[in-house]
Amino acid sequence: MSGRELVLSFERDRWRAAGDGVDVMHRDLRGLETLLEAQLAGEAPIDVLLKFDMASIPQWLRQYHGHYCNYTLRVGRRPGGGERA
């Protein structure tokens, strides 16, 4: 399984995932994930590590970023861990 690492940010009332040849934006996070899944479907199954851009949040909030902002989006795999047929 391959993987990608993208930077996740929130700017001008939209979520943005960018890097490694990808640059998508959407008003809500689930919509952004749907765009990523569509763009990367040809590479599935793939894990996309989304790391929040620390420069885009206030200094006092940065201590919590690891708990709430970084996550892996699994493209082309069922939630139970099995690959799609």
N, CA, C and O atoms as CSV, one atom per row, in Angstrom:
chain,resi,resn,atom,element,x,y,z
A,1,MET,N,N,0.855,-1.179,0.000
A,1,MET,CA,C,0.000,0.000,0.000
A,1,MET,C,C,0.894,1.234,0.000
A,1,MET,O,O,1.881,1.315,0.732
A,2,SER,N,N,0.521,2.186,-0.838
A,2,SER,CA,C,1.277,3.420,-0.904
A,2,SER,C,C,0.643,4.461,0.016
A,2,SER,O,O,-0.413,4.232,0.605
A,3,GLY,N,N,1.301,5.592,0.125
A,3,GLY,CA,C,0.774,6.644,0.975
A,3,GLY,C,C,1.181,8.012,0.482
A,3,GLY,O,O,2.119,8.164,-0.300
A,4,ARG,N,N,0.465,8.989,0.953
A,4,ARG,CA,C,0.750,10.394,0.657
A,4,ARG,C,C,0.648,11.184,1.940
A,4,ARG,O,O,-0.067,10.798,2.865
A,5,GLU,N,N,1.366,12.294,1.994
A,5,GLU,CA,C,1.266,13.201,3.133
A,5,GLU,C,C,0.881,14.573,2.615
A,5,GLU,O,O,1.571,15.144,1.772
A,6,LEU,N,N,-0.231,15.102,3.125
A,6,LEU,CA,C,-0.737,16.398,2.694
A,6,LEU,C,C,-0.853,17.338,3.885
A,6,LEU,O,O,-0.985,16.901,5.028
A,7,VAL,N,N,-0.802,18.622,3.604
A,7,VAL,CA,C,-0.967,19.648,4.643
A,7,VAL,C,C,-2.436,20.060,4.656
A,7,VAL,O,O,-3.002,20.412,3.622
A,8,LEU,N,N,-3.035,20.013,5.822
A,8,LEU,CA,C,-4.429,20.387,6.026
A,8,LEU,C,C,-4.473,21.770,6.665
A,8,LEU,O,O,-3.815,22.021,7.675
A,9,SER,N,N,-5.258,22.664,6.067
A,9,SER,CA,C,-5.386,24.007,6.635
A,9,SER,C,C,-6.829,24.485,6.479
A,9,SER,O,O,-7.620,23.897,5.742
A,10,PHE,N,N,-7.144,25.556,7.185
A,10,PHE,CA,C,-8.465,26.166,7.093
A,10,PHE,C,C,-8.254,27.629,6.768
A,10,PHE,O,O,-7.735,28.385,7.589
A,11,GLU,N,N,-8.657,28.031,5.567
A,11,GLU,CA,C,-8.442,29.405,5.138
A,11,GLU,C,C,-9.641,29.911,4.351
A,11,GLU,O,O,-10.220,29.187,3.541
A,12,ARG,N,N,-10.003,31.151,4.598
A,12,ARG,CA,C,-11.143,31.786,3.917
A,12,ARG,C,C,-12.393,30.905,3.969
A,12,ARG,O,O,-13.057,30.699,2.953
A,13,ASP,N,N,-12.705,30.394,5.145
A,13,ASP,CA,C,-13.906,29.583,5.383
A,13,ASP,C,C,-13.938,28.265,4.614
A,13,ASP,O,O,-15.014,27.729,4.351
A,14,ARG,N,N,-12.784,27.749,4.259
A,14,ARG,CA,C,-12.714,26.472,3.534
A,14,ARG,C,C,-11.549,25.636,4.052
A,14,ARG,O,O,-10.501,26.159,4.432
A,15,TRP,N,N,-11.764,24.329,4.056
A,15,TRP,CA,C,-10.689,23.392,4.344
A,15,TRP,C,C,-9.872,23.206,3.079
A,15,TRP,O,O,-10.426,23.203,1.980
A,16,ARG,N,N,-8.559,23.049,3.218
A,16,ARG,CA,C,-7.672,22.839,2.071
A,16,ARG,C,C,-6.694,21.724,2.396
A,16,ARG,O,O,-6.112,21.692,3.481
A,17,ALA,N,N,-6.515,20.812,1.450
A,17,ALA,CA,C,-5.497,19.765,1.543
A,17,ALA,C,C,-4.584,19.954,0.348
A,17,ALA,O,O,-5.038,19.950,-0.796
A,18,ALA,N,N,-3.281,20.122,0.615
A,18,ALA,CA,C,-2.350,20.412,-0.471
A,18,ALA,C,C,-1.023,19.708,-0.243
A,18,ALA,O,O,-0.612,19.443,0.887
A,19,GLY,N,N,-0.363,19.414,-1.373
A,19,GLY,CA,C,0.960,18.811,-1.345
A,19,GLY,C,C,1.018,17.569,-2.212
A,19,GLY,O,O,-0.009,16.950,-2.493
A,20,ASP,N,N,2.215,17.207,-2.632
A,20,ASP,CA,C,2.430,15.976,-3.390
A,20,ASP,C,C,1.524,15.900,-4.624
A,20,ASP,O,O,0.983,14.839,-4.937
A,21,GLY,N,N,1.361,17.045,-5.330
A,21,GLY,CA,C,0.560,17.078,-6.543
A,21,GLY,C,C,-0.940,17.188,-6.336
A,21,GLY,O,O,-1.711,17.075,-7.289
A,22,VAL,N,N,-1.360,17.409,-5.095
A,22,VAL,CA,C,-2.786,17.510,-4.765
A,22,VAL,C,C,-3.061,18.893,-4.199
A,22,VAL,O,O,-2.263,19.410,-3.418
A,23,ASP,N,N,-4.175,19.496,-4.581
A,23,ASP,CA,C,-4.595,20.771,-4.005
A,23,ASP,C,C,-6.116,20.878,-4.152
A,23,ASP,O,O,-6.611,21.232,-5.222
A,24,VAL,N,N,-6.850,20.578,-3.091
A,24,VAL,CA,C,-8.312,20.617,-3.121
A,24,VAL,C,C,-8.831,21.439,-1.945
A,24,VAL,O,O,-8.201,21.519,-0.891
A,25,MET,N,N,-10.008,22.054,-2.158
A,25,MET,CA,C,-10.641,22.862,-1.115
A,25,MET,C,C,-12.132,22.549,-1.077
A,25,MET,O,O,-12.742,22.218,-2.093
A,26,HIS,N,N,-12.709,22.665,0.136
A,26,HIS,CA,C,-14.148,22.484,0.302
A,26,HIS,C,C,-14.585,23.149,1.593
A,26,HIS,O,O,-13.783,23.333,2.509
A,27,ARG,N,N,-15.871,23.511,1.663
A,27,ARG,CA,C,-16.398,24.178,2.862
A,27,ARG,C,C,-16.427,23.281,4.098
A,27,ARG,O,O,-16.240,23.770,5.213
A,28,ASP,N,N,-16.656,21.982,3.922
A,28,ASP,CA,C,-16.657,21.106,5.097
A,28,ASP,C,C,-15.644,19.980,4.909
A,28,ASP,O,O,-15.277,19.626,3.789
A,29,LEU,N,N,-15.215,19.441,6.017
A,29,LEU,CA,C,-14.150,18.447,6.015
A,29,LEU,C,C,-14.550,17.173,5.285
A,29,LEU,O,O,-13.735,16.598,4.564
A,30,ARG,N,N,-15.784,16.721,5.455
A,30,ARG,CA,C,-16.224,15.507,4.746
A,30,ARG,C,C,-16.246,15.734,3.238
A,30,ARG,O,O,-15.906,14.832,2.473
A,31,GLY,N,N,-16.640,16.919,2.809
A,31,GLY,CA,C,-16.607,17.258,1.394
A,31,GLY,C,C,-15.187,17.245,0.843
A,31,GLY,O,O,-14.956,16.802,-0.282
A,32,LEU,N,N,-14.233,17.733,1.641
A,32,LEU,CA,C,-12.827,17.699,1.251
A,32,LEU,C,C,-12.354,16.259,1.105
A,32,LEU,O,O,-11.650,15.927,0.151
A,33,GLU,N,N,-12.735,15.409,2.041
A,33,GLU,CA,C,-12.352,14.004,1.971
A,33,GLU,C,C,-12.926,13.335,0.721
A,33,GLU,O,O,-12.259,12.511,0.096
A,34,THR,N,N,-14.154,13.686,0.359
A,34,THR,CA,C,-14.779,13.131,-0.846
A,34,THR,C,C,-13.989,13.534,-2.088
A,34,THR,O,O,-13.776,12.717,-2.983
A,35,LEU,N,N,-13.554,14.797,-2.142
A,35,LEU,CA,C,-12.736,15.254,-3.272
A,35,LEU,C,C,-11.401,14.509,-3.322
A,35,LEU,O,O,-10.940,14.129,-4.399
A,36,LEU,N,N,-10.791,14.304,-2.173
A,36,LEU,CA,C,-9.523,13.555,-2.122
A,36,LEU,C,C,-9.724,12.115,-2.589
A,36,LEU,O,O,-8.927,11.588,-3.365
A,37,GLU,N,N,-10.791,11.491,-2.112
A,37,GLU,CA,C,-11.069,10.107,-2.517
A,37,GLU,C,C,-11.252,10.005,-4.024
A,37,GLU,O,O,-10.768,9.056,-4.641
A,38,ALA,N,N,-11.939,10.966,-4.623
A,38,ALA,CA,C,-12.164,10.952,-6.069
A,38,ALA,C,C,-10.854,11.158,-6.831
A,38,ALA,O,O,-10.596,10.486,-7.829
A,39,GLN,N,N,-10.035,12.088,-6.353
A,39,GLN,CA,C,-8.784,12.389,-7.046
A,39,GLN,C,C,-7.775,11.248,-6.930
A,39,GLN,O,O,-6.995,11.016,-7.853
A,40,LEU,N,N,-7.785,10.547,-5.821
A,40,LEU,CA,C,-6.777,9.502,-5.585
A,40,LEU,C,C,-7.311,8.088,-5.822
A,40,LEU,O,O,-6.626,7.110,-5.520
A,41,ALA,N,N,-8.511,7.977,-6.352
A,41,ALA,CA,C,-9.125,6.659,-6.567
A,41,ALA,C,C,-8.258,5.754,-7.424
A,41,ALA,O,O,-8.236,4.543,-7.204
A,42,GLY,N,N,-7.555,6.299,-8.378
A,42,GLY,CA,C,-6.695,5.499,-9.252
A,42,GLY,C,C,-5.498,4.901,-8.543
A,42,GLY,O,O,-4.869,3.980,-9.064
A,43,GLU,N,N,-5.170,5.407,-7.362
A,43,GLU,CA,C,-4.043,4.902,-6.573
A,43,GLU,C,C,-4.494,3.977,-5.446
A,43,GLU,O,O,-3.665,3.455,-4.701
A,44,ALA,N,N,-5.794,3.775,-5.318
A,44,ALA,CA,C,-6.350,3.018,-4.195
A,44,ALA,C,C,-5.892,1.567,-4.247
A,44,ALA,O,O,-5.699,1.025,-5.336
A,45,PRO,N,N,-5.712,0.924,-3.094
A,45,PRO,CA,C,-5.852,1.519,-1.761
A,45,PRO,C,C,-4.635,2.366,-1.405
A,45,PRO,O,O,-3.500,2.031,-1.742
A,46,ILE,N,N,-4.901,3.463,-0.721
A,46,ILE,CA,C,-3.842,4.385,-0.323
A,46,ILE,C,C,-4.214,5.044,1.002
A,46,ILE,O,O,-5.382,5.344,1.249
A,47,ASP,N,N,-3.226,5.262,1.837
A,47,ASP,CA,C,-3.413,6.010,3.081
A,47,ASP,C,C,-2.925,7.436,2.852
A,47,ASP,O,O,-1.821,7.649,2.351
A,48,VAL,N,N,-3.752,8.407,3.222
A,48,VAL,CA,C,-3.393,9.818,3.077
A,48,VAL,C,C,-3.264,10.411,4.471
A,48,VAL,O,O,-4.253,10.547,5.192
A,49,LEU,N,N,-2.048,10.761,4.845
A,49,LEU,CA,C,-1.805,11.383,6.149
A,49,LEU,C,C,-2.037,12.876,6.002
A,49,LEU,O,O,-1.358,13.548,5.226
A,50,LEU,N,N,-3.007,13.391,6.757
A,50,LEU,CA,C,-3.329,14.812,6.739
A,50,LEU,C,C,-2.775,15.441,8.013
A,50,LEU,O,O,-3.214,15.121,9.117
A,51,LYS,N,N,-1.805,16.338,7.846
A,51,LYS,CA,C,-1.172,17.021,8.975
A,51,LYS,C,C,-1.571,18.487,8.944
A,51,LYS,O,O,-1.387,19.174,7.939
A,52,PHE,N,N,-2.117,18.955,10.055
A,52,PHE,CA,C,-2.613,20.325,10.121
A,52,PHE,C,C,-1.472,21.327,10.092
A,52,PHE,O,O,-0.450,21.128,10.748
A,53,ASP,N,N,-1.642,22.403,9.335
A,53,ASP,CA,C,-0.672,23.488,9.233
A,53,ASP,C,C,-0.692,24.291,10.528
A,53,ASP,O,O,-1.636,25.035,10.794
A,54,MET,N,N,0.330,24.138,11.311
A,54,MET,CA,C,0.382,24.784,12.625
A,54,MET,C,C,0.401,26.314,12.534
A,54,MET,O,O,-0.032,26.991,13.466
A,55,ALA,N,N,0.892,26.857,11.436
A,55,ALA,CA,C,0.958,28.313,11.303
A,55,ALA,C,C,-0.431,28.932,11.160
A,55,ALA,O,O,-0.595,30.139,11.341
A,56,SER,N,N,-1.425,28.116,10.839
A,56,SER,CA,C,-2.760,28.674,10.611
A,56,SER,C,C,-3.637,28.697,11.859
A,56,SER,O,O,-4.789,29.124,11.782
A,57,ILE,N,N,-3.131,28.254,12.995
A,57,ILE,CA,C,-3.921,28.306,14.226
A,57,ILE,C,C,-3.184,29.131,15.275
A,57,ILE,O,O,-1.959,29.235,15.228
A,58,PRO,N,N,-3.913,29.717,16.219
A,58,PRO,CA,C,-3.281,30.539,17.247
A,58,PRO,C,C,-2.295,29.740,18.103
A,58,PRO,O,O,-2.464,28.537,18.304
A,59,GLN,N,N,-1.293,30.408,18.591
A,59,GLN,CA,C,-0.241,29.778,19.399
A,59,GLN,C,C,-0.823,29.002,20.591
A,59,GLN,O,O,-0.384,27.884,20.861
A,60,TRP,N,N,-1.790,29.567,21.297
A,60,TRP,CA,C,-2.335,28.916,22.495
A,60,TRP,C,C,-3.055,27.613,22.170
A,60,TRP,O,O,-3.187,26.756,23.045
A,61,LEU,N,N,-3.523,27.441,20.937
A,61,LEU,CA,C,-4.261,26.244,20.560
A,61,LEU,C,C,-3.351,25.126,20.049
A,61,LEU,O,O,-3.790,23.981,19.934
A,62,ARG,N,N,-2.113,25.434,19.746
A,62,ARG,CA,C,-1.193,24.466,19.143
A,62,ARG,C,C,-0.910,23.254,20.022
A,62,ARG,O,O,-0.595,22.181,19.506
A,63,GLN,N,N,-1.014,23.403,21.306
A,63,GLN,CA,C,-0.739,22.281,22.199
A,63,GLN,C,C,-1.706,21.120,21.995
A,63,GLN,O,O,-1.399,19.992,22.380
A,64,TYR,N,N,-2.862,21.372,21.401
A,64,TYR,CA,C,-3.871,20.334,21.205
A,64,TYR,C,C,-3.898,19.749,19.798
A,64,TYR,O,O,-4.672,18.828,19.538
A,65,HIS,N,N,-3.090,20.248,18.900
A,65,HIS,CA,C,-3.195,19.876,17.493
A,65,HIS,C,C,-3.048,18.373,17.244
A,65,HIS,O,O,-3.733,17.833,16.375
A,66,GLY,N,N,-2.192,17.700,17.968
A,66,GLY,CA,C,-1.966,16.276,17.753
A,66,GLY,C,C,-3.178,15.415,18.072
A,66,GLY,O,O,-3.318,14.311,17.547
A,67,HIS,N,N,-4.042,15.913,18.920
A,67,HIS,CA,C,-5.221,15.147,19.317
A,67,HIS,C,C,-6.403,15.358,18.374
A,67,HIS,O,O,-7.247,14.474,18.225
A,68,TYR,N,N,-6.461,16.503,17.750
A,68,TYR,CA,C,-7.664,16.846,17.010
A,68,TYR,C,C,-7.465,17.100,15.519
A,68,TYR,O,O,-8.431,17.016,14.760
A,69,CYS,N,N,-6.268,17.402,15.079
A,69,CYS,CA,C,-6.090,17.908,13.720
A,69,CYS,C,C,-5.375,16.976,12.752
A,69,CYS,O,O,-5.564,17.118,11.544
A,70,ASN,N,N,-4.572,16.038,13.214
A,70,ASN,CA,C,-3.838,15.146,12.330
A,70,ASN,C,C,-4.550,13.799,12.273
A,70,ASN,O,O,-4.935,13.244,13.303
A,71,TYR,N,N,-4.721,13.277,11.052
A,71,TYR,CA,C,-5.365,11.974,10.927
A,71,TYR,C,C,-5.025,11.338,9.591
A,71,TYR,O,O,-4.468,11.990,8.707
A,72,THR,N,N,-5.363,10.059,9.447
A,72,THR,CA,C,-5.131,9.327,8.209
A,72,THR,C,C,-6.468,9.023,7.544
A,72,THR,O,O,-7.374,8.468,8.167
A,73,LEU,N,N,-6.577,9.393,6.275
A,73,LEU,CA,C,-7.737,9.075,5.459
A,73,LEU,C,C,-7.386,7.848,4.633
A,73,LEU,O,O,-6.418,7.864,3.872
A,74,ARG,N,N,-8.156,6.803,4.779
A,74,ARG,CA,C,-7.910,5.562,4.035
A,74,ARG,C,C,-8.795,5.559,2.787
A,74,ARG,O,O,-10.020,5.481,2.884
A,75,VAL,N,N,-8.165,5.643,1.627
A,75,VAL,CA,C,-8.876,5.710,0.351
A,75,VAL,C,C,-8.901,4.323,-0.284
A,75,VAL,O,O,-7.870,3.668,-0.436
A,76,GLY,N,N,-10.117,3.893,-0.651
A,76,GLY,CA,C,-10.253,2.615,-1.342
A,76,GLY,C,C,-10.220,1.401,-0.445
A,76,GLY,O,O,-9.981,0.286,-0.909
A,77,ARG,N,N,-10.461,1.609,0.840
A,77,ARG,CA,C,-10.531,0.491,1.791
A,77,ARG,C,C,-11.782,0.633,2.611
A,77,ARG,O,O,-12.191,1.744,2.949
A,78,ARG,N,N,-12.393,-0.487,2.932
A,78,ARG,CA,C,-13.575,-0.455,3.801
A,78,ARG,C,C,-13.148,-0.147,5.223
A,78,ARG,O,O,-12.021,-0.459,5.607
A,79,PRO,N,N,-14.025,0.460,6.014
A,79,PRO,CA,C,-13.684,0.822,7.401
A,79,PRO,C,C,-13.205,-0.358,8.228
A,79,PRO,O,O,-12.418,-0.163,9.154
A,80,GLY,N,N,-13.648,-1.575,7.931
A,80,GLY,CA,C,-13.227,-2.752,8.686
A,80,GLY,C,C,-11.812,-3.201,8.387
A,80,GLY,O,O,-11.302,-4.123,9.022
A,81,GLY,N,N,-11.169,-2.550,7.416
A,81,GLY,CA,C,-9.782,-2.874,7.125
A,81,GLY,C,C,-9.604,-3.689,5.849
A,81,GLY,O,O,-8.493,-3.761,5.323
A,82,GLY,N,N,-10.662,-4.299,5.341
A,82,GLY,CA,C,-10.546,-5.078,4.118
A,82,GLY,C,C,-10.562,-4.183,2.892
A,82,GLY,O,O,-11.183,-3.121,2.898
A,83,GLU,N,N,-9.876,-4.615,1.841
A,83,GLU,CA,C,-9.858,-3.845,0.621
A,83,GLU,C,C,-11.111,-4.098,-0.178
A,83,GLU,O,O,-11.709,-5.171,-0.093
A,84,ARG,N,N,-11.506,-3.114,-0.950
A,84,ARG,CA,C,-12.676,-3.237,-1.809
A,84,ARG,C,C,-12.362,-4.183,-2.970
A,84,ARG,O,O,-11.233,-4.253,-3.454
A,85,ALA,N,N,-13.398,-4.908,-3.399
A,85,ALA,CA,C,-13.204,-5.828,-4.519
A,85,ALA,C,C,-13.254,-5.102,-5.834
A,85,ALA,O,O,-13.110,-5.722,-6.888
